[in-house]
Amino acid sequence: MATSVTAIAPAPGDLAREHFASAFTFETDCWDVHDALEKEADFVLLDVRGPSLFAAGHIPGAINLPHGKITRSKMAAWPEETIFVTYCAGPHCNGAARGALRLAELGRPVKIMAGGVAGWLDEGFTLATTATG
């Protein structure tokens, strides 16, 4: 008797390959972002949470731009071909996807960083803090 895992058969290899390969065009992970930041990042890392959460702890090198504030005029600060990577609190938060959607609607190349701050900490990486007035 099939379990709830096997009751629906896995996708055929070619369909599974296409699905999983396409996922990498939409997202990256904390380890790869950390590695790129240690070298020379070829993207802009956007923390799309609010300023107080950013100040309390963010990924070093990230820029704080809450997803609701991503506008054409603010994005004009970067060349059109700039790649953005968005992140938020973690897998329980859809802020990274909201930010990525806004960027995509503006025609900007974008990926999300799966895991967000929670994933970053799970990997053993540290956060930076910002003094608030």
LINMOPE-V643606 format. One record per residue. N is the residue number from 0. RES is the residue in one small letter. SS is DSSP state (A for helix, B for strand, O for the rest). PSI is psi in whole degrees, 0 to 359 (999 if undefined). Layout:
[[N;RES;SS;PSI] [N;RES;SS;PSI]]
This chain:
[[0;m;O;134] [1;a;O;145] [2;t;O;176] [3;s;O;341] [4;v;O;320] [5;t;O;358] [6;a;O;325] [7;i;O;120] [8;a;O;148] [9;p;O;156] [10;a;O;151] [11;p;O;155] [12;g;A;315] [13;d;A;322] [14;l;A;319] [15;a;A;317] [16;r;A;314] [17;e;A;316] [18;h;A;308] [19;f;A;324] [20;a;A;320] [21;s;A;331] [22;a;A;325] [23;f;A;345] [24;t;A;345] [25;f;A;337] [26;e;B;161] [27;t;B;181] [28;d;B;172] [29;c;A;320] [30;w;A;315] [31;d;A;323] [32;v;A;314] [33;h;A;314] [34;d;A;316] [35;a;A;321] [36;l;A;330] [37;e;A;334] [38;k;O;251] [39;e;O;102] [40;a;O;137] [41;d;O;33] [42;f;O;168] [43;v;B;126] [44;l;B;119] [45;l;B;120] [46;d;B;113] [47;v;O;15] [48;r;O;175] [49;g;O;161] [50;p;A;322] [51;s;A;321] [52;l;A;320] [53;f;A;313] [54;a;A;323] [55;a;A;333] [56;g;O;121] [57;h;B;167] [58;i;O;128] [59;p;O;131] [60;g;O;350] [61;a;O;154] [62;i;B;136] [63;n;B;117] [64;l;O;93] [65;p;O;142] [66;h;A;327] [67;g;A;348] [68;k;A;6] [69;i;O;108] [70;t;O;163] [71;r;A;317] [72;s;A;321] [73;k;A;325] [74;m;A;345] [75;a;O;347] [76;a;O;345] [77;w;O;147] [78;p;O;152] [79;e;O;328] [80;e;O;359] [81;t;O;131] [82;i;O;134] [83;f;B;146] [84;v;B;123] [85;t;B;149] [86;y;B;160] [87;c;O;211] [88;a;O;319] [89;g;O;194] [90;p;O;343] [91;h;O;0] [92;c;O;134] [93;n;O;13] [94;g;A;321] [95;a;A;318] [96;a;A;322] [97;r;A;316] [98;g;A;318] [99;a;A;320] [100;l;A;315] [101;r;A;316] [102;l;A;316] [103;a;A;321] [104;e;A;335] [105;l;O;5] [106;g;O;18] [107;r;O;139] [108;p;O;133] [109;v;B;149] [110;k;B;160] [111;i;B;154] [112;m;B;106] [113;a;B;138] [114;g;O;330] [115;g;A;209] [116;v;A;319] [117;a;A;315] [118;g;A;320] [119;w;A;312] [120;l;A;322] [121;d;A;328] [122;e;O;351] [123;g;O;11] [124;f;O;158] [125;t;O;163] [126;l;O;156] [127;a;B;156] [128;t;O;160] [129;t;O;130] [130;a;O;137] [131;t;O;148] [132;g;O;999]]
